[in-house]
Amino acid sequence: MQQVLHIRWRKVGTTGWPNAEIDLPAAPANTYVLGSVIPLESFVTYEVQIANKCNGETVFNDYSNPKVFTTERICQIPPPGLTITQLLPTSAEITWDPFPGATYVLRYRKVGIPSWTEVPTVVNNIVLTGLVEMTKYEMQVVNICSGTPGNYTPPYYFTTPTVIYCKMASGSATGEHISKVTVIPNGKLPMENASGASTYTDYTGVPKTFIELIQGSTDNEIIIEKKWTGNTYNEGVAVWIDFNRNGDFDINEKIFTSSPNTTSPVSGKFSVPTDAFVSTTDYKYVVMRVAMERDGIPVSCTNFKNGEVEDYTVRISKKSVANPIDQTDITIYPNPVSSVLFVKNISKKAKYKIYNAAGQVIGSGILLNNQINVSRLINGVYVIDIEDNDKTVQKKFIKE
């Protein structure tokens, strides 16, 4: 029996059938190349249906169940799957779907800034560092095949968070508590804070309890006094400072430990790492956590039965420059700068460090040919330390 066949097709999710129905070749051909008249799009999902009408019938029978298919990806289309797998205050871990044989360029910028920072990569994931917390960014990625870029993805917007610390507290402070914390910094004023019983107290917003430390300093001292109500229990103490300001109290950031005992006060000395986070604004500080636990040594981010936990603001400043050179002797230009920053009046052995607005070192090295390529920096304000002949000068510049 002879029959007439029709086919209809559309992108999955389309309302109605916007494309004209197509008459299929009569048997025995039974073949039609969809896209030969109206080209299909790369990496798009379509559905097709077929209906027949036998000889002698006046109307077509019902269409078949849809056949769904997705066209092949080509390098020119934007890479799908662009997403952030981990977002921290100053970094973002980014991934997207790979394309065989391709390399990639990811570009990003603060929203509202005209120029992009481009990051080439041979893999389909990257970690952006040096971001500024509580800032809105946009990013795009593109495939590069045989040296030729395809089309960028639509903008992906994200906002970096501020630092959030884990919760930690005791179940009860009725039998014992931290009665006084004293920090005696090397080169700064001491901080003393006497307090009553509480399972947890946040002193980070109390100015009189702010602690000032110096980057790279040694022989800083912390003293913790204990107080009991009734029986005297063995109390263990642990103190952390989040020196890298990543929101975690890492094992190497524990500055003091005291095994459970009835001694009061207990004290110890500690050093500040040379690469510790430097507080450049009022709201960007690090946290010191002091914890006291009955019959145990407190474990970071872990609640316990009896004792107390206290958090403090710590502001870390750079060490004052020894034998400073005349600030007018060294000159940087142009300022603002878009690509290459030039430095005048330095020796061939001069070194530099560049700090972002968060106080993090984002570039360092030797000043070759009296210049530094800053084209990959995000637009914003930076500080550069220039060390030459055992003397250091500090300058501020703007990347545009």
C-alpha positions as CSV (number, residue, x, y, z in Angstrom):
1,M,0.0,0.0,0.0
2,Q,1.4,3.4,-1.0
3,Q,1.4,6.2,1.5
4,V,2.3,9.9,1.8
5,L,4.6,10.9,4.7
6,H,5.0,14.2,6.4
7,I,7.7,15.3,9.0
8,R,7.6,18.1,11.4
9,W,10.5,19.4,13.7
10,R,11.3,22.0,16.2
11,K,13.7,22.9,19.1
12,V,12.7,21.1,22.3
13,G,10.7,23.6,24.4
14,T,9.4,25.6,21.5
15,T,5.7,26.4,21.6
16,G,3.9,25.1,18.5
17,W,5.6,23.9,15.3
18,P,7.0,27.0,13.6
19,N,8.8,25.2,10.8
20,A,6.8,24.2,7.7
21,E,5.9,20.5,7.4
22,I,8.0,18.6,4.9
23,D,6.9,16.0,2.4
24,L,9.2,13.0,2.6
25,P,10.4,11.1,-0.5
26,A,8.2,8.2,-1.6
27,A,9.3,4.7,-1.1
28,P,11.8,3.1,-1.5
29,A,13.9,6.3,-0.7
30,N,12.6,6.8,2.8
31,T,15.4,9.2,3.5
32,Y,15.5,13.0,4.2
33,V,18.4,15.2,5.5
34,L,17.0,17.5,8.1
35,G,18.8,20.8,7.9
36,S,19.4,20.6,4.2
37,V,17.0,23.5,3.6
38,I,17.0,25.3,7.0
39,P,20.3,24.7,8.7
40,L,20.2,23.3,12.2
41,E,22.1,24.9,15.1
42,S,25.1,23.4,16.7
43,F,24.6,21.7,20.1
44,V,20.9,22.2,20.2
45,T,18.3,19.6,21.1
46,Y,15.5,19.0,18.6
47,E,12.5,16.7,18.2
48,V,10.9,15.3,15.1
49,Q,7.7,13.5,14.4
50,I,6.3,11.7,11.3
51,A,2.7,11.3,10.1
52,N,1.3,9.2,7.2
53,K,-1.7,9.2,5.0
54,C,-2.5,6.1,3.0
55,N,-4.0,6.0,-0.5
56,G,-7.7,6.8,-0.4
57,E,-7.5,8.6,2.9
58,T,-8.2,12.3,3.0
59,V,-6.4,13.3,6.3
60,F,-3.2,12.4,7.9
61,N,-3.1,10.0,10.8
62,D,-1.7,11.1,14.2
63,Y,2.0,12.0,14.4
64,S,4.4,9.5,15.8
65,N,6.0,9.8,19.2
66,P,8.8,12.4,19.1
67,K,12.4,11.4,18.3
68,V,14.7,13.6,20.3
69,F,18.3,14.3,19.3
70,T,21.1,16.9,19.9
71,T,23.3,18.2,17.2
72,E,27.0,17.9,17.5
73,R,29.0,20.7,19.2
74,I,31.4,22.7,17.1
75,C,34.3,24.7,18.5
76,Q,32.9,28.1,17.5
77,I,29.9,27.9,19.9
78,P,30.3,29.2,23.5
79,P,31.4,26.4,25.9
80,P,28.4,25.2,27.9
81,G,28.5,24.5,31.6
82,L,30.3,27.6,32.9
83,T,29.9,27.6,36.6
84,I,31.6,28.3,40.0
85,T,32.4,25.3,42.1
86,Q,33.8,27.1,45.1
87,L,33.5,30.9,45.8
88,L,35.6,32.4,48.6
89,P,36.1,36.1,49.5
90,T,39.2,36.5,47.4
91,S,39.1,33.5,45.0
92,A,36.8,31.6,42.7
93,E,37.2,28.0,41.4
94,I,35.6,27.9,37.9
95,T,34.9,25.1,35.5
96,W,33.1,24.5,32.1
97,D,32.5,21.7,29.6
98,P,35.7,20.7,27.6
99,F,35.9,20.6,23.8
100,P,38.3,18.0,22.3
101,G,41.6,19.6,21.2
102,A,40.7,23.1,22.4
103,T,42.4,25.5,24.6
104,Y,40.5,28.3,26.3
105,V,40.6,32.0,27.4
106,L,38.6,33.0,30.4
107,R,38.2,36.8,30.9
108,Y,36.8,38.5,34.0
109,R,36.3,42.0,35.4
110,K,34.6,44.0,38.1
111,V,31.1,45.0,36.9
112,G,31.2,48.5,35.5
113,I,34.9,48.4,34.6
114,P,35.6,48.7,30.8
115,S,38.6,46.4,30.4
116,W,38.9,42.7,30.9
117,T,41.6,40.5,32.6
118,E,42.2,37.6,30.3
119,V,43.5,34.2,31.5
120,P,44.6,31.6,28.9
121,T,44.4,28.0,30.0
122,V,44.8,24.5,28.4
123,V,42.3,22.9,30.8
124,N,38.7,23.5,31.4
125,N,39.0,24.8,35.0
126,I,40.8,27.6,36.7
127,V,41.1,29.2,40.1
128,L,41.0,33.0,40.0
129,T,42.9,34.6,42.9
130,G,43.4,38.2,44.1
131,L,39.7,39.0,44.0
132,V,38.2,41.6,46.3
133,E,35.6,40.5,48.8
134,M,32.0,41.7,48.6
135,T,32.6,42.8,44.9
136,K,30.4,41.9,41.9
137,Y,32.3,40.4,38.9
138,E,31.4,39.1,35.5
139,M,33.2,36.5,33.5
140,Q,33.1,34.7,30.1
141,V,35.0,31.9,28.5
142,V,35.8,31.0,24.8
143,N,37.1,27.9,23.0
144,I,40.4,28.3,21.0
145,C,40.7,25.8,18.2
146,S,43.8,25.9,15.9
147,G,44.6,29.3,17.2
148,T,41.2,30.7,16.3
149,P,38.8,31.8,19.0
150,G,35.1,31.0,18.8
151,N,32.3,32.9,20.5
152,Y,32.3,33.9,24.2
153,T,29.7,32.7,26.6
154,P,27.1,35.1,27.9
155,P,28.3,37.0,31.0
156,Y,28.3,34.9,34.2
157,Y,27.8,37.2,37.2
158,F,29.0,36.5,40.7
159,T,29.6,38.4,44.0
160,T,32.4,37.5,46.3
161,P,31.4,36.9,49.9
162,T,32.9,38.3,53.1
163,V,34.8,36.0,55.5
164,I,32.5,33.8,57.6
165,Y,33.9,31.8,60.5
166,C,32.6,28.5,61.8
167,K,30.5,28.5,64.9
168,M,32.0,27.1,68.1
169,A,30.8,27.2,71.6
170,S,30.5,25.3,74.9
171,G,27.3,23.8,76.2
172,S,27.7,25.4,79.6
173,A,29.9,28.0,81.3
174,T,28.4,27.8,84.8
175,G,31.3,25.9,86.3
176,E,34.2,27.7,84.7
177,H,34.9,30.4,82.1
178,I,37.7,32.6,80.6
179,S,38.0,35.5,83.0
180,K,40.6,37.6,81.2
181,V,42.5,37.6,77.9
182,T,45.7,39.7,77.5
183,V,47.7,40.1,74.3
184,I,51.1,41.9,74.5
185,P,52.2,42.5,70.9
186,N,55.8,43.2,70.1
187,G,55.8,46.8,68.9
188,K,52.2,47.6,69.6
189,L,50.0,48.5,72.6
190,P,48.7,45.6,74.8
191,M,45.0,44.5,74.8
192,E,43.3,43.4,78.0
193,N,39.8,42.1,78.2
194,A,38.2,40.9,81.5
195,S,34.8,39.2,81.1
196,G,32.1,37.1,82.8
197,A,30.8,33.7,82.0
198,S,29.4,32.9,78.6
199,T,29.3,29.9,76.3
200,Y,30.4,32.1,73.4
201,T,31.2,35.8,73.1
202,D,32.0,37.8,69.9
203,Y,34.2,40.7,70.7
204,T,35.1,41.4,67.0
205,G,32.9,44.5,67.0
206,V,34.2,46.0,70.3
207,P,36.9,48.6,69.6
208,K,38.6,48.4,73.0
209,T,39.3,44.7,72.5
210,F,41.0,45.1,69.0
211,I,44.4,43.6,68.8
212,E,47.2,45.2,66.8
213,L,50.0,43.0,65.4
214,I,53.0,43.5,63.1
215,Q,53.5,41.3,60.0
216,G,56.6,39.1,60.6
217,S,56.9,40.0,64.3
218,T,58.1,37.6,67.0
219,D,57.9,37.4,70.8
220,N,54.2,38.4,70.9
221,E,52.6,37.1,74.1
222,I,49.1,35.9,75.0
223,I,47.9,35.3,78.6
224,I,44.6,33.6,79.5
225,E,43.2,33.7,83.0
226,K,40.6,31.1,84.2
227,K,37.9,31.3,86.8
228,W,35.8,28.6,88.5
229,T,32.5,28.7,90.3
230,G,32.7,26.0,93.1
231,N,34.9,23.1,92.1
232,T,38.2,23.6,90.3
233,Y,38.5,21.6,87.1
234,N,41.3,20.8,84.7
235,E,41.0,23.2,81.8
236,G,42.7,23.0,78.4
237,V,43.2,26.1,76.2
238,A,43.7,26.6,72.5
239,V,44.1,29.8,70.6
240,W,44.1,30.4,66.8
241,I,44.6,33.4,64.6
242,D,43.4,33.2,60.9
243,F,46.6,34.7,59.6
244,N,45.8,34.2,55.9
245,R,42.2,35.3,56.3
246,N,40.7,32.4,54.5
247,G,37.9,31.8,57.1
248,D,39.5,28.7,58.5
249,F,41.6,28.1,61.7
250,D,44.3,25.9,60.1
251,I,46.6,23.7,62.2
252,N,49.6,26.0,61.5
253,E,47.5,29.0,62.7
254,K,47.2,27.6,66.3
255,I,49.4,30.1,68.3
256,F,49.0,28.6,71.8
257,T,48.0,25.3,73.4
258,S,47.8,24.4,77.1
259,S,46.9,20.8,78.2
260,P,44.1,20.5,80.8
261,N,45.3,21.8,84.2
262,T,44.3,24.0,87.1
263,T,47.0,26.6,86.5
264,S,45.9,30.2,86.0
265,P,47.0,32.2,84.2
266,V,48.6,30.3,81.3
267,S,50.7,32.1,78.7
268,G,52.8,31.6,75.7
269,K,54.8,33.5,72.9
270,F,53.9,33.5,69.2
271,S,55.1,34.9,65.9
272,V,53.2,36.5,63.0
273,P,54.0,35.0,59.6
274,T,55.8,37.3,57.2
275,D,53.0,36.8,54.6
276,A,50.1,37.3,57.1
277,F,47.1,39.2,55.8
278,V,47.6,43.0,56.1
279,S,44.5,45.0,57.2
280,T,44.1,47.9,54.8
281,T,40.5,48.8,55.6
282,D,38.4,48.9,58.7
283,Y,36.2,45.9,57.8
284,K,39.0,43.6,56.6
285,Y,40.6,42.1,59.6
286,V,41.5,38.6,60.9
287,V,40.0,36.8,63.8
288,M,41.6,35.4,66.9
289,R,39.7,32.6,68.6
290,V,40.3,31.7,72.3
291,A,38.7,28.4,73.6
292,M,38.9,26.8,77.0
293,E,37.5,23.3,77.6
294,R,37.1,21.2,80.8
295,D,39.2,18.0,80.6
296,G,40.3,18.5,77.0
297,I,42.1,20.6,74.5
298,P,39.6,22.4,72.3
299,V,39.4,21.4,68.6
300,S,38.8,24.0,65.9
301,C,35.2,24.5,64.9
302,T,34.0,21.7,67.4
303,N,31.6,22.4,70.2
304,F,32.3,20.9,73.7
305,K,30.4,20.4,76.9
306,N,31.9,22.8,79.5
307,G,34.0,26.0,79.1
308,E,33.9,29.1,76.9
309,V,34.9,30.5,73.4
310,E,35.8,34.1,72.6
311,D,36.5,35.8,69.2
312,Y,38.6,38.9,68.8
313,T,39.5,41.3,65.9
314,V,43.1,41.3,65.0
315,R,44.5,44.0,62.7
316,I,47.9,43.2,61.2
317,S,50.1,46.0,59.8
318,K,53.3,45.9,57.7
319,K,56.6,46.2,59.5
320,S,57.9,49.8,59.5
321,V,60.6,50.3,56.9
322,A,64.1,50.3,58.2
323,N,66.5,52.9,56.7
324,P,63.8,54.3,54.4
325,I,65.0,55.9,51.3
326,D,63.7,59.3,50.1
327,Q,60.3,58.7,48.6
328,T,61.1,61.3,46.0
329,D,64.2,59.3,44.8
330,I,62.2,56.5,43.2
331,T,59.5,57.4,40.6
332,I,56.8,55.1,39.0
333,Y,55.0,56.0,35.8
334,P,52.6,56.2,34.1
335,N,50.1,56.4,36.9
336,P,47.3,55.4,36.2
337,V,48.8,52.5,34.2
338,S,47.2,50.1,31.8
339,S,50.0,47.7,30.7
340,V,53.7,48.5,31.7
341,L,54.7,50.3,34.9
342,F,58.1,51.9,34.7
343,V,60.4,52.6,37.7
344,K,63.1,55.2,37.8
345,N,66.3,55.6,39.9
346,I,66.8,52.0,41.0
347,S,69.7,49.6,40.7
348,K,69.8,46.4,38.6
349,K,69.2,44.4,41.8
350,A,66.0,46.1,42.8
351,K,63.1,43.8,43.8
352,Y,59.3,44.5,44.1
353,K,56.1,43.2,45.7
354,I,52.6,44.3,44.6
355,Y,49.7,44.2,47.1
356,N,46.0,44.4,46.2
357,A,43.3,46.2,48.1
358,A,42.9,43.2,50.4
359,G,46.5,43.4,51.4
360,Q,47.6,40.2,49.6
361,V,50.8,39.9,47.7
362,I,49.7,39.3,44.1
363,G,53.1,39.8,42.3
364,S,56.8,39.9,43.1
365,G,60.2,39.6,41.5
366,I,63.2,41.5,40.2
367,L,62.7,44.8,38.4
368,L,64.1,43.8,35.0
369,N,64.8,46.7,32.6
370,N,63.1,49.0,35.2
371,Q,59.6,47.8,34.3
372,I,56.8,45.6,35.4
373,N,54.0,44.2,33.2
374,V,50.8,44.8,35.1
375,S,48.4,44.3,32.1
376,R,46.8,41.2,33.8
377,L,45.9,43.0,37.0
378,I,42.3,43.8,37.6
379,N,41.5,47.5,37.5
380,G,41.9,49.1,40.9
381,V,44.3,50.6,43.4
382,Y,47.5,48.7,44.3
383,V,50.6,49.3,46.5
384,I,54.1,48.4,45.4
385,D,57.1,47.9,47.7
386,I,60.4,48.5,46.0
387,E,63.5,47.1,47.8
388,D,66.9,48.4,46.6
389,N,70.2,48.3,48.5
390,D,68.6,47.1,51.7
391,K,66.2,50.1,51.6
392,T,62.5,50.0,50.8
393,V,60.1,52.5,49.4
394,Q,56.3,52.2,49.0
395,K,54.2,53.7,46.3
396,K,50.6,53.5,45.3
397,F,49.4,53.2,41.7
398,I,46.1,52.7,39.8
399,K,45.6,50.0,37.2
400,E,43.1,51.1,34.6
